[in-house]
Amino acid sequence: MKQADCIIIGGGIAGIQAAIQLGRYKHGIIVIDSAQGRSSIAKAYHNILGWPDGVSGKQLRALGRQHAEKFGVEFLDDTVTSLEKSRTSFLSKQKMTGNIKQK
């Protein structure tokens, strides 16, 4: 069973930004993303710093993912089916990649 300091469910803009920040501080991060969110289909985001003419969700996600991976963040292309809480951790179950335990 995989383990991580933090499991982020959803690899949209907010999830990727959280992964980048936590990854910078050397935490073990796994992002589970089904690629079904709004940012996967958005043709353009406007008023984003550094993108005066806008940027597509697909491009922004791809660049963010590359950025996060430089800090050791792991991405799983999967769907979370359940999340269980114990006294000291969480257990995430996915359709295809098995279980992940948050340390």
Phi and psi in degrees as a GROMACS rama.xvg file:
@    title "Ramachandran Plot"
@    xaxis  label "Phi"
@    yaxis  label "Psi"
@TYPE xy
-70.0064  151.863  LYS-2
-132.338  151.113  GLN-3
-148.827  153.927  ALA-4
-67.7232  -34.7614  ASP-5
-145.44  134.242  CYS-6
-109.11  122.344  ILE-7
-106.544  122.226  ILE-8
-98.1988  111.3  ILE-9
110.975  119.052  GLY-10
-104.744  35.8547  GLY-11
-79.3121  -166.822  GLY-12
-59.2602  -46.5079  ILE-13
-66.4913  -42.7176  ALA-14
-63.6469  -41.6579  GLY-15
-66.8483  -41.9051  ILE-16
-62.0725  -42.1407  GLN-17
-61.9594  -42.1177  ALA-18
-62.7101  -40.5252  ALA-19
-62.4477  -47.8941  ILE-20
-64.3755  -45.2592  GLN-21
-68.7927  -38.0531  LEU-22
-63.5543  -35.2947  GLY-23
-58.5838  -30.6987  ARG-24
-97.3114  21.6614  TYR-25
65.8685  26.5167  LYS-26
-81.9906  149.035  HIS-27
-80.157  111.125  GLY-28
-119.225  134.967  ILE-29
-123.687  127.479  ILE-30
-105.752  124.622  VAL-31
-105.877  121.118  ILE-32
-136.774  128.831  ASP-33
-91.6372  -6.00663  SER-34
58.7651  32.5758  ALA-35
-109  1.39849  GLN-36
-80.409  175.492  GLY-37
-58.6741  -40.1171  ARG-38
-67.2327  -18.1706  SER-39
-72.5652  -25.9623  SER-40
-112.854  -8.05948  ILE-41
-64.9741  126.962  ALA-42
-76.9067  -29.8454  LYS-43
-160.172  134.496  ALA-44
-105.512  135.033  TYR-45
-113.362  161.247  HIS-46
62.0494  37.0443  ASN-47
-101.125  128.39  ILE-48
-51.678  127.747  LEU-49
90.2485  -6.09361  GLY-50
-128.552  73.0418  TRP-51
-62.9369  -23.858  PRO-52
-101.929  7.98024  ASP-53
90.436  167.491  GLY-54
-149.561  144.372  VAL-55
-74.3073  153.126  SER-56
-59.9908  -39.958  GLY-57
-60.5004  -45.3302  LYS-58
-67.9363  -42.9918  GLN-59
-62.9434  -41.8284  LEU-60
-64.4353  -43.7294  ARG-61
-62.8083  -44.68  ALA-62
-66.2799  -40.75  LEU-63
-64.2775  -39.9063  GLY-64
-64.0853  -43.5653  ARG-65
-59.862  -43.9236  GLN-66
-59.708  -48.6517  HIS-67
-63.7788  -40.2982  ALA-68
-63.0365  -28.2752  GLU-69
-63.002  -23.5473  LYS-70
-98.1198  10.8942  PHE-71
87.2338  10.1947  GLY-72
-69.89  135.116  VAL-73
-102.09  137.625  GLU-74
-114.441  136.024  PHE-75
-118.734  125.909  LEU-76
-87.1666  94.8843  ASP-77
-161.764  175.961  ASP-78
-120.687  128.891  THR-79
-73.9206  128.98  VAL-80
-101.463  -26.8629  THR-81
-159.847  158.893  SER-82
-136.72  123.049  LEU-83
-116.9  137.613  GLU-84
-106.75  130.97  LYS-85
-107.942  -171.591  SER-86
-65.0186  -31.7148  ARG-87
-121.974  -4.29662  THR-88
-159.288  -179.09  SER-89
-120.657  150.147  PHE-90
-122.952  121.686  LEU-91
-104.347  131.185  SER-92
-113.066  134.855  LYS-93
-118.184  163.221  GLN-94
-62.9103  -47.4161  LYS-95
-113.916  -29.2749  MET-96
-102.114  12.5538  THR-97
81.5507  -152.441  GLY-98
-105.137  150.562  ASN-99
-131.479  132.344  ILE-100
-107.337  131.671  LYS-101
-83.533  128.908  GLN-102
